[in-house]
Amino acid sequence: MKTDVAIIGAGPAGLMLGHLLRQQGIGAVVVERQSADYVLGRIRAGVLEQVTVDILNELGLGNRMKQEGLPHEGFFLADGERLIHIDIAELTGGSKVMVYGQTEVTRDLMDAAKDRDLEVVYEAKDVALHEIDTERPYLTYQKDGQEHRIDARFIAGCDGFHGPSRKAIPDSVGKTFERVYPFGWLGILSDVPPCNDELIYANHSNGFALASMRSQTRSRYYIQVPLDEKIENWSDDRLWDELSIRLGPEAGSRITRGPALEKSIAPLRSFVFEPMRYKSLFLAGDAAHIVPPTGAKGLNLASSDVAYLSRAFVSFFQDSKTDGIDTYSQTALARVWKSERFSWSLTSLMHRFPDDGEFGRRMQVSELDYIASSRAAQTAIAENYVGLPL
């Protein structure tokens, strides 16, 4: 099989890129090692910046998002006693975010693939990259007991943190920057109405908590737990009790309890790999960077990568220009590091760190006091939360 761009990974980044390229008449094939059902079963983020909303609308795939998504004009920071409102619409001149689950974004992209001539190969095992340092790279993979090959001009690695793409870049070329946090998020998904009409990020002496939602009838909550915590130690009742404490009396009293549809613990890390291009291989999304979920930047950073990369490929194939692909890594990383900074700073502000002690706690309280009384501080948070311009 031959194509212009071979894309590894059928998450939102890979599917978005494939759709954007096919929309411009550029050949693209997506290969994914998991089944379609497995990909849809992954529970992920649900706050979309304008860049992600714009891509879905540009592709003509935003109708369900407009009908079912929840536009948000603000969010709250909490310190266990009070709620500090960050009015992002007022502070940024009308900008909003959209609450619409990553699973739903993926579903919309999946459902449109066949009608839009985007070929997606699921359950492609043992994907391997070959000759990426030439202008004739190719992929091989196993499916149905046979080896398959895709020849392409470029390969786009959208295959997440554990995929083969980043590993194909020589150690002498790549550099990793990483911080692993000493805690994780224990999350619960439940078909109950949310306790608040906007997200709440809470800093409590017991640890961080987040009140979020996927719809008006489905809620997503998280609490900070040690990395070695066992999920079996947390019954639904114990988790609801702890959420009521950490979110504070006002929000806690409005929690509606219900059985867990899904419960899991996710570790947190900040991670950046440079460069995001090596010869004929380009990285996008989690293959190149991970942010802690505080601030909801993961999917949105993948979307900005895809926006830059699709423009670069279109310019190359339609106009024979190389400036876009030549500057892709530098351009994407400039936005990546700004988003990493925001996610790291909000994580540092809202979580309890084992070694910080009472001094660290007092610094967090002082910072929250400052944010509560400073329009300038709230504006800086709001600008980063809605997403910096491309």
Buried (B, 14 or more C-beta within 10 A) or exposed (E): BEBBBBBBBBBBBBBBBBBBBBBEEBBBBBBBBBEBEEBEEEBBBBBBBBBBBBBBBBBEBBEBBEEBBBEBBBBBBBBBEBBBEBBBBBBBEEBBBBBBBBBBBBBBBBEBBEEBEBBBBBBBEEBEBBEBEEEEBBBBBBBEEEEBEBBBBBBBBBBBBEBBBBEBBEEEEBEEEEEEBEBBBBBBBBBBBBBBEBBBBBBBEBBBBBBBBBBEEBBBBBBBBEEEBEEEEBEBEEBBBBBBBBBBEBBBEBBEEBEBBEBBBBEBEBBBBBBBBBBBBBBBBBBBBBBBBBBBBBBBBBBBBBBBBBBBBBBBBEEEEEEBBEEBBEBBBEBBBBBBEBBBBBBBBBBBBEEBEEEBBEEBBEBBEEBBEEEEBBBBBBBBBBBBEB
